[in-house]
Amino acid sequence: LTLIEERAADRRLRLERAEEKTSEESRWLRVEQGEALSFRREAEAGRRENFALEARAMEVEGLHAHEQAEVAELALRLDIANREQRQASETLAAARLRLDEERAHGAALAE
């Protein structure tokens, strides 16, 4: 009878230890699951932030492209204006030359 009681006490002790171990493992499992959930939330927040940053980058690139187009148009207008000014300067120089020639011719006739 004592042997049976000792074995029963031993089994109860092992059972209590197993329950404690299971309880401890269960607690750690809940902690790890909480951490995993936290990591998933952080990852999702990171993905949302990346998406927002990518959208902003695309917006800035679009603005940059628009500004580049405006700069190219202004450069073209400046080039055209420079050519027109050069042509006007050449025309004015030719007119002055003709005027000087006509004055010289008029002075020669007046003598």
C-alpha distances in whole Angstrom, upper triangle without the diagonal:
4,5,5,6,9,10,10,12,14,15,16,18,20,21,22,24,25,26,28,30,31,32,34,35,36,38,40,41,43,45,46,47,49,50,51,53,55,56,57,59,61,61,63,65,66,67,69,71,72,73,75,76,77,79,81,82,83,85,87,88,89,91,92,94,96,97,98,100,102,102,104,106,107,108,110,112,113,114,116,117,118,120,122,123,124,126,128,128,130,132,133,134,136,138,139,140,142,143,144,146,148,149,150,152,154,155,156,158,159,161
4,5,5,6,8,10,10,12,14,15,16,18,19,21,22,24,25,27,28,29,31,32,34,35,37,38,40,41,43,44,45,47,49,50,51,53,54,56,57,59,60,62,63,65,66,68,69,70,72,74,75,76,78,80,81,82,84,85,86,88,90,91,92,94,95,96,98,100,101,102,104,106,106,108,110,111,112,115,116,117,118,121,121,122,125,126,127,128,131,132,132,135,136,137,138,141,142,143,145,146,147,149,151,152,153,155,157,158,159
4,5,5,6,9,10,10,12,14,15,16,18,20,21,22,24,25,27,28,30,31,32,34,36,37,38,40,42,43,44,46,47,48,50,52,53,54,56,57,58,60,62,63,64,66,68,69,70,72,73,74,76,78,79,80,82,84,84,86,88,89,90,92,94,94,96,98,99,100,103,104,104,106,109,109,110,113,114,115,116,119,119,120,123,124,125,126,129,130,130,133,134,135,136,139,140,141,143,144,145,147,149,150,151,153,155,156,157
4,5,5,6,9,10,10,12,14,15,16,18,20,21,22,24,25,26,28,30,31,32,34,36,36,38,40,41,42,44,46,46,48,50,51,52,54,56,57,58,60,61,62,64,66,67,68,70,72,73,74,76,77,79,81,82,83,85,87,87,89,91,92,93,95,97,98,99,101,102,103,105,107,108,109,111,113,113,115,117,118,119,121,123,123,125,127,128,129,131,133,134,135,137,139,139,141,143,144,145,147,149,150,151,153,154,156
4,5,5,6,8,10,10,12,14,15,16,18,19,21,22,24,25,26,28,30,31,32,34,35,37,39,40,41,43,44,45,47,49,50,51,53,55,56,57,59,60,61,63,65,66,67,69,71,72,74,75,76,78,80,81,82,84,86,86,88,90,91,92,94,96,97,98,100,101,102,104,106,107,108,110,112,112,114,116,117,118,120,122,123,124,126,127,128,130,132,133,134,137,138,139,140,142,143,144,146,148,149,151,152,153,155
4,5,5,6,9,10,10,12,14,15,16,18,20,21,22,24,25,27,28,29,31,33,34,36,37,38,40,42,43,44,46,47,49,50,52,53,54,56,58,59,60,62,63,65,66,68,69,70,72,74,75,76,78,79,80,82,84,85,86,88,90,90,93,94,95,96,99,100,100,103,105,105,106,109,110,111,113,115,115,116,119,120,121,122,125,126,126,129,130,131,133,135,136,137,139,140,141,143,145,146,147,149,151,152,153
4,5,5,6,9,10,10,12,14,15,16,18,20,21,22,24,25,26,28,30,31,32,34,36,36,38,40,41,42,44,46,47,48,50,51,52,54,56,57,58,60,62,63,64,66,67,68,70,72,73,74,76,77,78,80,82,83,84,86,88,88,90,92,93,94,97,98,98,100,102,103,104,107,108,109,110,113,113,114,117,118,119,120,123,124,125,127,128,129,131,133,134,135,137,139,139,141,143,144,145,147,149,150,151
4,5,5,6,9,10,10,12,14,15,16,18,20,20,22,24,25,26,28,30,30,32,34,35,36,38,40,41,42,44,45,46,48,50,51,52,54,56,57,59,60,61,63,65,66,67,69,71,72,73,75,76,77,79,81,82,83,85,86,87,89,91,92,93,95,97,97,99,101,102,103,106,107,108,110,112,112,113,116,117,118,120,122,123,124,126,127,128,130,132,133,134,136,138,139,140,142,143,144,146,148,149,150
4,5,5,6,9,10,10,12,14,15,16,18,19,21,22,24,25,27,28,30,31,33,34,35,37,39,40,41,43,44,46,47,49,50,52,53,55,56,58,59,60,62,64,65,66,68,70,71,72,74,75,76,78,80,81,82,84,85,86,88,90,91,92,95,96,96,98,100,101,102,105,106,107,109,111,111,112,115,116,117,119,121,122,123,125,126,127,129,131,132,133,135,137,137,139,141,142,143,145,147,148,149
4,5,5,6,8,10,11,12,14,15,16,18,20,21,22,24,25,27,28,30,31,32,34,36,37,38,40,42,43,44,46,47,48,50,52,53,54,56,58,59,60,62,63,64,66,68,69,70,72,73,74,76,78,79,80,83,84,84,87,88,89,90,93,94,94,97,99,99,100,103,104,105,107,109,109,110,113,114,115,116,119,120,120,123,124,125,127,129,130,131,133,135,135,137,139,140,141,143,145,146,147
4,5,5,6,8,10,10,12,14,15,16,18,19,20,22,24,25,26,28,30,31,32,34,35,36,38,40,41,42,44,46,46,48,50,51,52,54,56,57,58,60,61,62,64,66,67,68,70,72,73,74,76,77,78,81,82,83,85,86,87,88,91,92,93,95,97,97,99,101,102,103,105,107,108,109,111,112,113,115,117,118,119,121,123,124,125,127,128,129,131,133,134,135,137,138,139,141,143,144,146
4,5,5,6,9,10,10,12,14,15,16,18,19,20,22,24,25,26,28,30,31,32,34,35,37,38,40,41,43,44,45,47,49,50,51,53,55,56,57,59,60,62,63,65,66,68,69,71,72,74,75,76,78,80,81,82,84,86,86,88,90,91,92,94,96,97,98,100,101,102,104,106,107,108,110,112,112,114,116,117,118,120,122,123,124,126,127,128,130,132,133,134,136,138,139,140,142,143,145
4,5,5,6,9,10,10,12,14,15,16,18,19,21,22,24,25,27,28,30,31,33,34,36,37,38,40,42,43,44,46,48,49,50,52,53,55,56,58,59,60,62,64,65,66,68,69,70,72,74,75,76,78,80,80,83,84,85,86,89,90,91,93,95,95,96,99,100,101,103,105,105,106,109,110,111,113,115,116,117,119,120,121,123,125,126,127,129,131,131,133,135,136,137,139,141,142,143
4,5,5,6,8,10,10,12,14,15,16,18,20,21,22,24,25,26,28,30,31,32,34,36,37,38,40,41,42,44,46,47,48,50,51,52,54,56,57,58,60,62,63,64,66,67,68,70,72,73,74,76,78,78,80,82,83,84,87,88,88,90,92,93,94,97,98,99,100,103,103,104,107,108,109,110,113,114,114,117,118,119,120,123,124,125,127,128,129,131,133,134,135,137,139,140,141
4,5,5,6,9,10,10,12,14,15,16,18,20,20,22,24,25,26,28,30,31,32,34,35,36,38,40,41,42,44,45,47,48,50,51,53,54,56,57,59,60,61,63,65,66,67,69,71,71,73,75,76,77,79,81,82,83,85,87,87,89,91,92,93,95,97,98,99,101,102,103,106,107,108,109,111,113,114,116,117,118,120,122,123,124,126,127,128,130,132,133,134,136,138,139,140
4,5,5,6,8,10,10,12,14,15,16,18,19,21,22,24,25,27,28,30,31,33,34,35,37,39,40,41,43,44,46,47,49,50,52,53,55,56,58,59,60,62,64,65,66,68,70,70,72,74,75,76,78,80,81,82,84,86,86,88,90,91,92,95,96,97,99,100,101,102,105,106,107,109,111,111,112,115,116,117,119,121,122,123,125,126,127,129,131,132,133,135,137,137,139
4,5,5,6,8,10,10,12,14,15,16,18,20,21,22,24,25,27,28,30,31,32,34,36,37,38,40,42,43,44,46,47,48,50,52,53,54,56,58,59,60,62,63,64,66,68,69,70,72,73,74,77,78,79,80,83,84,84,86,88,89,90,93,94,94,96,99,99,100,103,104,105,106,109,109,110,113,114,115,116,119,120,121,123,124,125,126,129,130,131,133,135,135,137
4,5,5,6,8,10,10,12,14,15,16,18,20,20,22,24,25,26,28,30,31,32,34,35,36,38,40,41,42,44,46,47,48,50,51,52,54,56,57,58,60,62,62,64,66,67,68,71,72,73,75,76,77,78,81,82,83,85,87,87,89,91,92,93,95,97,98,99,101,102,103,105,107,108,109,111,113,113,115,117,118,119,121,123,124,125,127,128,129,131,133,134,136
4,5,5,6,8,10,10,12,14,15,16,18,19,20,22,24,25,26,28,30,31,32,34,35,37,38,40,41,43,44,46,47,49,50,51,53,55,56,57,59,60,62,63,65,66,67,69,71,72,74,75,76,78,80,81,82,84,86,86,88,90,91,92,94,96,97,98,100,102,102,104,106,107,108,110,112,113,114,116,117,118,120,122,123,124,126,127,129,130,132,133,135
4,5,5,6,8,10,10,12,14,15,16,18,20,21,22,24,25,27,28,30,31,33,34,36,37,39,40,42,43,44,46,48,49,50,52,54,55,56,58,59,60,62,64,65,66,68,69,70,73,74,75,76,79,80,81,83,84,85,86,89,90,91,93,95,95,97,99,100,101,103,105,106,107,109,110,111,113,115,116,117,119,121,121,123,125,126,127,129,131,131,133
4,5,5,6,8,10,10,12,14,15,16,18,20,21,22,24,25,26,28,30,31,32,34,36,37,38,40,41,42,44,46,47,48,50,52,53,54,56,57,58,60,62,63,64,66,67,68,71,72,73,74,77,78,78,80,82,83,84,87,88,89,91,93,93,94,97,98,99,100,103,104,104,107,108,109,111,113,114,115,117,118,119,121,123,124,125,127,129,129,131
4,5,5,6,8,10,10,12,14,15,16,18,20,20,22,24,25,26,28,30,31,32,34,35,36,38,40,41,42,44,46,47,49,50,51,53,55,56,57,59,61,61,63,65,66,67,69,71,72,73,75,76,77,79,81,82,83,85,87,87,89,91,92,93,95,97,98,99,101,102,103,106,107,108,109,112,113,114,116,117,118,120,122,123,124,126,128,128,130
4,5,5,6,9,10,11,12,14,15,16,18,20,21,22,24,25,27,28,30,31,33,34,36,37,39,40,42,43,45,46,48,49,50,52,54,55,56,58,60,60,62,64,65,66,68,70,71,72,74,76,76,78,80,81,82,85,86,87,89,90,91,93,95,96,97,99,101,101,103,105,106,107,109,111,112,113,115,116,117,119,121,122,123,125,127,128,129
4,5,5,6,9,10,11,12,14,15,17,18,20,21,22,24,26,27,28,30,31,33,34,36,37,39,40,42,43,44,46,48,49,51,52,53,54,57,58,59,60,62,63,64,67,68,69,70,73,74,75,77,79,79,80,83,84,85,87,89,89,91,93,94,95,97,99,100,101,103,104,105,107,109,110,111,113,115,115,117,119,120,121,123,125,125,127
4,5,5,6,9,10,10,12,14,15,16,18,20,21,22,24,25,26,28,30,31,32,34,35,37,38,40,41,42,44,46,47,48,50,51,52,54,56,57,58,60,62,62,65,66,67,68,71,72,73,75,77,77,78,81,82,83,85,87,87,89,91,92,93,95,97,98,99,101,102,103,105,107,108,109,111,113,114,115,117,118,119,121,123,124,125
4,5,5,6,9,10,10,12,14,15,16,18,20,21,22,24,25,27,28,30,31,33,34,36,37,39,40,41,43,45,46,47,49,50,52,53,55,56,57,59,61,62,64,65,66,68,70,71,72,74,76,76,78,80,81,82,84,86,87,88,90,92,92,94,96,97,98,100,102,103,104,106,107,108,110,112,113,114,116,117,119,120,122,123,125
4,5,5,6,9,10,11,12,14,15,17,18,20,21,23,24,26,27,28,30,32,33,34,36,37,39,40,42,43,44,46,48,49,50,52,54,55,56,58,59,60,63,64,65,66,69,70,71,73,74,75,77,79,80,81,83,85,85,87,89,90,91,93,95,96,97,99,100,101,103,105,106,107,109,111,111,113,115,116,117,119,121,122,123
4,5,5,6,8,10,10,12,14,15,16,18,20,21,22,24,25,26,28,30,31,32,34,36,37,38,40,41,42,44,46,47,48,50,52,52,54,56,57,58,60,62,63,64,66,68,68,70,72,73,74,77,78,78,80,82,83,84,87,88,89,90,92,93,94,97,98,99,100,103,104,105,107,108,109,110,113,114,115,117,118,119,121
4,5,5,6,8,10,10,12,14,15,16,18,20,21,22,24,25,26,28,30,31,32,34,35,37,39,40,41,43,45,46,47,49,50,51,53,55,56,57,59,61,61,63,65,66,67,69,71,72,73,75,77,77,79,81,82,83,85,87,88,89,91,92,93,95,97,98,99,102,103,104,106,107,108,110,112,113,114,116,118,118,120
4,5,5,6,9,10,10,12,14,15,16,18,20,21,22,24,25,27,28,30,31,33,34,36,37,39,40,42,43,45,46,48,49,50,52,54,55,56,58,59,60,62,64,65,66,68,70,71,72,74,75,76,78,80,81,82,84,86,87,89,90,91,92,95,96,97,99,101,102,103,105,106,107,109,111,112,113,115,117,117,119
4,5,5,6,9,10,10,12,14,15,16,18,20,21,22,24,26,27,28,30,31,32,34,36,37,38,40,42,43,44,46,48,48,50,52,53,54,56,58,59,60,62,63,64,66,68,69,70,73,74,74,77,78,79,80,83,84,85,87,88,89,90,93,94,95,97,99,100,101,103,104,105,107,109,110,111,113,114,115,117
4,5,5,6,9,10,10,12,14,15,16,18,20,21,22,24,25,26,28,30,31,32,34,36,36,38,40,41,42,44,46,47,48,50,51,52,54,56,57,58,61,62,62,65,66,67,68,71,72,73,75,77,77,78,81,82,83,85,87,88,89,91,92,93,95,97,98,99,101,103,103,105,107,108,109,111,113,114,115
4,5,5,6,8,10,10,12,14,15,16,18,20,21,22,24,25,27,28,30,31,33,34,35,37,39,40,41,43,45,46,47,49,50,51,53,55,56,57,59,61,62,64,65,66,68,70,71,72,74,76,77,78,80,81,82,84,86,87,88,90,92,93,94,96,97,98,100,102,103,104,106,107,108,110,112,113,115
4,5,5,6,9,10,10,12,14,15,16,18,20,21,22,24,26,27,28,30,31,33,34,36,37,39,40,42,43,44,46,48,49,50,52,54,55,56,58,59,60,62,64,65,66,68,70,71,73,74,75,76,79,80,81,83,84,85,87,89,90,91,93,95,96,97,99,100,101,103,105,106,107,109,111,111,113
4,5,5,6,9,10,10,12,14,15,16,18,20,21,22,24,25,26,28,30,31,32,34,36,37,38,40,41,42,44,46,47,48,50,52,52,54,56,57,58,60,62,63,64,66,68,68,70,72,73,74,76,78,78,80,82,83,84,87,88,89,90,93,93,94,97,98,99,100,102,104,105,107,108,109,111
4,5,5,6,9,10,10,12,14,15,16,18,20,21,22,24,25,26,28,30,31,33,34,36,37,39,40,41,43,45,46,47,49,50,51,53,55,56,57,59,61,62,63,65,66,67,69,71,72,73,75,77,77,79,81,82,83,85,87,88,89,91,92,94,95,97,98,99,101,103,104,106,107,108,110
4,5,5,6,9,10,10,12,14,15,16,18,20,21,23,24,25,27,28,30,31,33,34,36,37,39,40,42,43,45,46,48,49,50,52,54,55,56,58,60,61,62,64,65,66,68,70,71,72,74,76,77,78,80,81,83,85,86,87,89,91,92,93,95,96,97,99,101,102,103,105,107,107,109
4,5,5,6,9,10,10,12,14,15,16,18,20,21,22,24,26,27,28,30,31,33,34,36,37,38,40,42,43,44,46,48,48,50,52,53,54,56,58,59,60,62,63,64,67,68,69,70,73,74,75,77,78,79,80,83,84,85,87,89,90,91,93,94,95,97,99,100,101,103,105,105,107
4,5,5,6,9,10,10,12,14,15,16,18,20,21,22,24,25,26,28,30,31,32,34,36,36,38,40,41,42,44,46,47,48,50,51,52,54,56,57,58,60,62,62,64,66,67,68,71,72,73,75,76,77,79,81,82,83,85,87,88,89,91,92,93,95,97,98,99,101,103,103,105
4,5,5,6,9,10,10,12,14,15,16,18,20,21,22,24,25,27,28,30,31,33,34,35,37,39,40,41,43,45,46,47,49,50,51,53,55,56,57,59,61,62,64,65,66,68,70,71,72,74,76,77,78,80,81,82,84,86,87,88,90,92,93,94,96,97,98,100,102,103,105
4,5,5,6,8,10,11,12,14,15,16,18,20,21,22,24,26,27,28,30,31,33,34,36,37,39,40,42,43,44,46,48,49,50,52,54,55,56,58,59,60,63,64,65,67,69,70,71,73,74,75,77,79,80,81,83,85,86,87,89,90,91,93,95,96,97,99,101,101,103
4,5,5,6,9,10,10,12,14,15,16,18,20,21,22,24,25,26,28,30,31,32,34,36,37,38,40,41,42,44,46,47,48,50,52,53,54,56,57,58,60,62,63,64,66,68,68,70,72,73,74,77,78,79,80,83,83,85,87,88,89,91,92,94,95,97,98,99,101
4,5,5,6,9,10,10,12,14,15,16,18,20,21,22,24,25,26,28,30,31,32,34,35,36,38,40,41,42,44,46,47,49,50,51,53,55,56,57,59,61,62,63,65,66,67,69,71,72,73,75,77,78,79,81,82,83,85,87,88,89,91,92,94,95,97,98,100
4,5,5,6,9,10,10,12,14,15,16,18,20,21,23,24,25,27,29,30,31,33,34,36,37,39,40,42,43,45,46,48,49,50,52,54,55,56,58,60,61,62,64,65,67,68,70,71,72,74,76,77,79,80,81,83,85,86,87,89,90,92,93,95,96,97,99
4,5,5,6,9,10,11,12,14,15,16,18,20,21,22,24,26,27,28,30,31,33,34,36,37,38,40,42,43,44,46,48,49,50,52,53,55,57,58,59,61,63,64,65,67,68,69,71,73,74,75,77,79,80,81,83,84,85,87,89,90,91,93,95,95,97
4,5,5,6,8,10,10,12,14,15,16,18,20,21,22,24,25,26,28,30,31,32,34,36,36,38,40,41,42,44,46,47,48,50,52,52,54,56,57,58,61,62,63,65,66,67,69,71,72,73,75,77,78,79,81,82,83,85,87,88,89,91,93,93,95
4,5,5,6,9,10,10,12,14,15,16,18,20,21,22,24,25,26,28,30,31,33,34,35,37,39,40,41,43,45,46,47,49,50,51,53,55,56,57,59,61,62,64,65,66,68,70,71,72,74,76,77,78,80,81,82,84,86,87,88,90,92,93,95
4,5,5,6,9,10,11,12,14,15,16,18,20,21,23,24,26,27,28,30,32,33,34,36,38,39,40,42,43,45,46,48,49,50,52,54,55,56,58,60,61,63,64,65,67,69,70,71,73,75,76,77,79,80,81,83,85,86,87,89,91,91,93
4,5,5,6,9,10,10,12,14,15,16,18,20,21,22,24,26,27,28,30,31,32,34,36,37,38,40,42,43,44,46,47,48,50,52,53,54,56,58,59,61,62,63,65,67,68,69,71,73,73,75,77,78,79,81,83,84,85,87,88,89,91
4,5,5,6,8,10,10,12,14,15,16,18,20,20,22,24,25,26,28,30,31,32,34,36,36,38,40,41,42,44,46,47,49,50,51,53,55,56,57,59,61,62,63,65,66,67,69,71,72,73,75,77,78,79,81,82,83,85,87,88,90
4,5,5,6,9,10,11,12,14,15,16,18,20,21,22,24,25,27,29,30,31,33,34,36,37,39,40,42,43,45,46,48,49,51,52,54,55,56,58,60,61,62,64,65,67,68,70,71,73,74,76,77,79,80,81,83,85,86,87,89
4,5,5,6,9,10,10,12,14,15,16,18,20,21,22,24,26,27,28,30,32,33,34,36,37,39,40,42,43,44,46,48,49,51,52,53,55,57,58,59,61,63,64,65,67,69,69,71,73,74,75,77,79,80,81,83,84,85,87
4,5,5,6,9,10,10,12,14,15,16,18,20,21,22,24,25,26,28,30,31,32,34,36,37,38,40,41,42,44,46,47,48,50,52,53,55,56,57,59,61,62,63,65,67,67,69,71,72,73,75,77,78,79,81,82,83,85
4,5,5,6,9,10,10,12,14,15,16,18,20,21,22,24,25,26,28,30,31,33,34,35,37,39,40,41,43,45,46,47,49,50,52,53,55,56,57,59,61,62,64,65,66,68,70,71,72,74,75,77,78,80,81,82,84
4,5,5,6,9,10,10,12,14,15,16,18,20,21,23,24,26,27,29,30,32,33,34,36,38,39,40,42,44,45,46,48,49,51,52,54,55,57,58,60,61,63,64,65,67,69,70,71,73,74,75,77,79,80,81,83
4,5,5,6,8,10,10,12,14,15,16,18,20,21,22,24,26,27,28,30,31,32,34,36,37,38,40,42,43,44,46,47,49,51,52,53,55,57,58,59,61,62,63,65,67,68,69,71,72,73,75,77,78,79,81
4,5,5,6,8,10,10,12,14,15,16,18,20,20,22,24,25,26,28,30,31,32,34,36,37,38,40,41,43,45,46,47,49,50,51,53,55,56,57,59,61,62,63,65,66,67,69,71,72,73,75,77,78,80
4,5,5,6,9,10,10,12,14,15,16,18,20,21,22,24,25,27,29,30,31,33,34,36,37,39,40,42,43,45,46,48,49,50,52,54,55,56,58,60,61,62,64,65,67,68,70,71,72,74,76,77,79
4,5,5,6,8,10,11,12,14,15,17,18,20,21,23,24,26,27,28,30,32,33,34,36,38,39,40,42,43,45,47,48,49,51,52,54,55,57,58,59,61,63,64,65,67,68,69,71,73,74,75,77
4,5,5,6,8,10,10,12,14,15,16,18,20,21,22,24,25,26,28,30,31,32,34,36,37,38,40,41,42,44,46,47,48,50,52,53,55,56,57,59,61,62,63,65,66,67,69,71,72,73,75
4,5,5,6,9,10,10,12,14,15,16,18,20,21,22,24,25,26,28,30,31,33,34,36,37,39,40,41,43,45,46,47,49,50,52,53,55,56,58,59,61,62,64,65,66,68,70,71,72,74
4,5,5,6,9,10,11,12,14,15,17,18,20,21,23,24,26,27,29,30,32,33,35,36,38,39,40,42,43,45,46,48,49,51,52,54,55,57,58,60,61,63,64,65,67,69,70,71,73
4,5,5,6,9,10,10,12,14,15,16,18,20,21,22,24,26,27,28,30,31,33,34,36,37,38,40,42,43,44,46,47,49,51,52,53,55,57,58,59,61,62,63,65,67,68,69,71
4,5,5,6,9,10,10,12,14,15,16,18,20,21,22,24,25,26,28,30,31,32,34,36,37,39,40,41,43,45,46,47,49,51,52,53,55,56,57,59,61,62,63,65,67,68,70
4,5,5,6,9,10,10,12,14,15,16,18,20,21,23,24,25,27,29,30,31,33,34,36,37,39,40,42,43,45,46,48,49,51,52,54,55,56,58,60,61,62,64,66,67,69
4,5,5,6,9,10,11,12,14,15,17,18,20,21,23,24,26,27,29,30,32,33,34,36,38,39,40,42,43,45,47,48,49,51,52,54,55,57,58,59,61,63,64,65,67
4,5,5,6,9,10,10,12,14,15,16,18,20,21,22,24,26,27,28,30,31,32,34,36,37,38,40,41,43,45,46,47,49,51,52,53,55,56,57,59,61,62,63,65
4,5,5,6,9,10,10,12,14,15,16,18,20,21,23,24,25,27,29,30,31,33,34,36,37,39,40,41,43,45,46,47,49,51,52,53,55,56,58,59,61,62,64
4,5,5,6,9,10,11,12,14,15,17,18,20,21,23,24,26,27,29,30,32,33,34,36,38,39,40,42,44,45,46,48,49,51,52,54,55,56,58,60,61,63
4,5,5,6,9,10,11,12,14,15,16,18,20,21,22,24,26,27,28,30,31,32,34,36,37,38,40,42,43,44,46,47,49,50,52,53,54,56,58,59,61
4,5,5,6,9,10,10,12,14,15,16,18,20,21,22,24,25,26,28,30,31,32,34,36,37,39,40,41,43,45,46,47,49,50,51,53,55,56,57,59
4,5,5,6,9,10,10,12,14,15,17,18,20,21,23,24,26,27,29,30,31,33,35,36,37,39,40,42,43,45,46,48,49,50,52,54,55,56,58
4,5,5,6,9,10,11,12,14,15,17,18,20,21,22,24,26,27,28,30,32,33,34,36,38,39,40,42,43,45,46,48,49,50,52,54,55,57
4,5,5,6,9,10,10,12,14,15,16,18,20,21,22,24,25,26,28,30,31,32,34,36,37,38,40,41,43,44,46,47,48,50,52,53,55
4,5,5,6,9,10,10,12,14,15,16,18,20,21,22,24,25,27,29,30,31,33,35,36,37,39,40,41,43,45,46,47,49,51,52,54
4,5,5,6,9,10,11,12,14,15,17,18,20,21,23,24,26,27,29,30,32,33,34,36,37,39,40,42,43,45,46,48,49,50,53
4,5,5,6,9,10,10,12,14,15,16,18,20,21,22,24,26,27,28,30,31,32,34,36,37,38,40,42,43,44,46,47,48,51
4,5,5,6,9,10,10,12,14,15,16,18,20,21,22,24,25,26,28,30,31,32,34,36,37,38,40,41,43,44,46,47,49
4,5,5,6,9,10,11,12,14,15,17,18,20,21,23,24,26,27,29,30,31,33,34,36,37,39,40,42,43,45,46,48
4,5,5,6,9,10,11,12,14,15,16,18,20,21,22,24,26,27,28,30,31,33,34,36,37,38,40,42,43,44,47
4,5,5,6,9,10,10,12,14,15,16,18,20,21,22,24,26,26,28,30,31,32,34,36,37,38,40,41,42,45
4,5,5,6,9,10,10,12,14,15,16,18,20,21,22,24,25,27,28,30,31,33,34,36,37,39,40,41,43
4,5,5,6,9,10,11,12,14,15,16,18,20,21,23,24,26,27,28,30,31,33,34,36,37,39,40,42
4,5,5,6,9,10,10,12,14,15,16,18,20,21,22,24,26,27,28,30,31,32,34,36,37,38,40
4,5,5,6,9,10,10,12,14,15,16,18,20,21,22,24,25,26,28,30,31,32,34,36,37,39
4,5,5,6,9,10,10,12,14,15,16,18,20,21,22,24,26,27,28,30,31,33,34,36,38
4,5,5,6,9,10,11,12,14,15,17,18,20,21,22,24,26,27,28,30,31,33,34,36
4,5,5,6,8,10,10,12,14,15,16,18,20,21,22,24,25,26,28,30,31,32,34
4,5,5,6,9,10,10,12,14,15,16,18,20,21,22,24,25,27,28,30,31,33
4,5,5,6,9,10,11,12,14,15,16,18,20,21,22,24,25,27,28,30,32
4,5,5,6,9,10,11,12,14,15,16,18,20,21,22,24,25,27,28,30
4,5,5,6,9,10,10,12,14,15,16,18,20,21,22,24,25,26,29
4,5,5,6,9,10,10,12,14,15,16,18,20,21,22,24,25,27
4,5,5,6,9,10,10,12,14,15,16,18,20,21,22,24,26
4,5,5,6,9,10,10,12,14,15,16,18,20,21,22,24
4,5,5,6,8,10,10,12,14,15,16,18,20,21,23
4,5,5,6,9,10,10,12,14,15,16,18,20,21
4,5,5,6,8,10,10,12,14,15,16,18,20
4,5,5,6,8,10,10,12,14,15,16,18
4,5,5,6,8,10,10,12,14,15,17
4,5,5,6,8,10,10,12,14,16
4,5,5,6,8,10,10,12,14
4,5,5,6,8,10,10,12
4,5,5,6,9,10,11
4,5,5,6,9,10
4,5,5,6,9
4,5,5,6
4,5,5
4,5
4
